Amino acid sequence: MEQQLIYKEESYQIIGKCMEVHNELGYGFLEIVYKDALEILFRQSRIMFEREKEYSVYYKNILLSHKFYADFVVFDKIILEIKAISTLTDADIAQTINYLKISNNKLGLLVNFGKEKLEYKRLVF
């Protein structure tokens, strides 16, 4: 039985835009450069997104002081976390999973612009 990918078309569009940015800029920039470029592409393509979306955490109905900021929430349902590092780590994966938990979204895309070839992971929660 074939398993369906969650948000297949939407994630295809997002990764496509990431590839477009990576093809143009290559690797070697800081994360903020890739985020700015993606924001331009998302706007031009009329892809709905929120940048640096803030999430609060509650414990026993008490608001905790630490907040989480997802790089992007795209299509109001996909967390997009951007990195520009030599290799993705377990900590990067854990960070994206934190965003999925706090946001109640089901799909996170962890994208690394820090290599010669764009690297990405789909995280389903």
N, C-alpha and C positions, 0 to 999 in steps of 0.2 A: 504494500500500500504506500503510495507516494505521499509524503508529508508536504503540506503547503507552507511556504515561507510567509511569516506574518508581515504585512505591509510591503509586499514584494515590489510593487510598482513605485511606491513612494520612496523606499530605500534605494531602489535603482536610480531614481532621479537625483537623490541626495548624493550618492556615491559618484554619479556622473558629474555633478557640479564640483565635487572635491577633486576628481581627476582633471577636470578642466582647469582648475586653479593650479594644481600640481604641475600639469603640462606647461602652463604659462610661466610660473614662478620657480619651479624646481624645488629643491630642498635647500636648507641653510638659513631660512628666515626664522624669526621668533613666531610663536603661535599667533600673536595679535595680527600679524600681517596676513596670515591665512584666513583668520576670522573676518577681517575687514574685506578681503577679496570675496569670500563666500557671501557676505552680506550684500555686496554689490550684485553678485550673480543671482542670489535668491530674489532680490528686488526686481532685477531685469526680467527674470523668468516668472514673476508673480507667484513665487512659492511662499506660502504663508509660514512665517517663523517669528519667534521671539528670541532675542539675544540676551545672554546673561540673565536668564529667568531665575528669580529668587524663590527659594523654597524654605519654609520654616519647619522646625521640628518641635514636636510636643512630647513631653513625658508626663504621664498622669495629668493630662490637661493643663500642664504648665509649659509655656513657651520657653524653649531653651535659647540661650544667647547666640549660639552658632547657627548660621544660615548656610545653605548650599546654593551655589550659583551654577546652573547648567549653562554651558557655552551657548547652545541653541536648543530650542524645542521647535521642531519642524512639523508642519501639518497638524499642530496641536496634539501630537501623540508620539513623536519619536524624539528621543534625546540624542543630540549630536555632540559628542565630546571631541575636541580638537587637541592634538598633541603635535609637537615638533621636536622629537627626541630620537636618539639612536635606535632604541628598541622599546616596544611596549612592555610594561611590567605588570605583575599581579596587582600592584598598588593602583595602576591606571584602570585596570579592569574593576577593582573594588570600588574606585571612585565612581565609575559609570553605574555600577550596580546600586550604589548609594542613591544616585540621582533617580534611578528607576524606582527604587523603594519609596522614596519620599514623594515622587510625582505621581505614583500609581500608573505610570506608562508601562507598556509591555516590551517595547523595543528600544535598545540603545545602540547607536553606532559609534564606535571608538575609532577615530581616524588619525593616523600618524603621517604627517607631512615631512618628517625628519629623515627620510631615507630616499635613495635614488628612485625607488619605486614606491608608490603610495601603498600604505599598509592600512588595513581596516579589519575590524572584528564586529560581528553582529552579536549582541547580547540580548537574550530573551529572558524576561523575568516574569 
